[in-house]
Amino acid sequence: MKKKDDETERQKKPEKRPDWASGLRQLYDSVVEEPLPDSFNDLLSKFDSEE
């Protein structure tokens, strides 16, 4: 039963993120939002047309 109590306790407390976590999140988001290079889009188009 202790394990369940630990899980419940973790859900109640908001976890404090380390200071570097917000910077890492910003970096990740900026990479995800970058457009795909044309060469990569061309390659994906070739794969799609082969089906």
C-alpha positions in Angstrom: 0.0 0.0 0.0 3.0 2.3 0.5 3.6 2.4 -3.2 0.2 3.8 -3.9 0.6 6.4 -1.2 3.9 7.5 -2.8 2.2 7.9 -6.2 -0.7 9.9 -4.6 1.8 12.1 -2.8 3.7 12.8 -6.1 0.5 13.8 -7.8 -0.4 16.3 -5.1 2.9 18.1 -5.1 3.9 20.1 -8.2 7.4 19.1 -9.1 9.9 21.9 -9.1 11.8 21.9 -12.4 15.5 22.6 -12.5 16.4 26.1 -13.7 17.9 24.8 -16.9 14.7 23.0 -17.9 12.9 26.0 -19.3 15.9 26.8 -21.5 16.0 23.2 -22.7 12.3 23.4 -23.4 12.7 26.6 -25.4 15.5 25.1 -27.5 13.4 22.0 -28.2 10.4 24.1 -29.2 12.5 26.2 -31.6 13.9 23.1 -33.3 10.5 21.5 -33.6 9.1 24.7 -35.2 11.8 24.9 -37.8 10.6 24.2 -41.4 11.9 21.1 -43.1 14.7 21.6 -45.6 13.6 21.3 -49.2 15.9 18.3 -49.7 14.1 16.5 -47.0 10.7 17.4 -48.4 11.9 16.1 -51.8 13.0 12.8 -50.2 9.6 12.4 -48.4 7.8 13.1 -51.7 9.8 10.4 -53.4 8.8 7.9 -50.8 5.2 8.9 -51.0 5.2 8.5 -54.8 6.6 5.0 -54.6 3.6 3.6 -52.9 
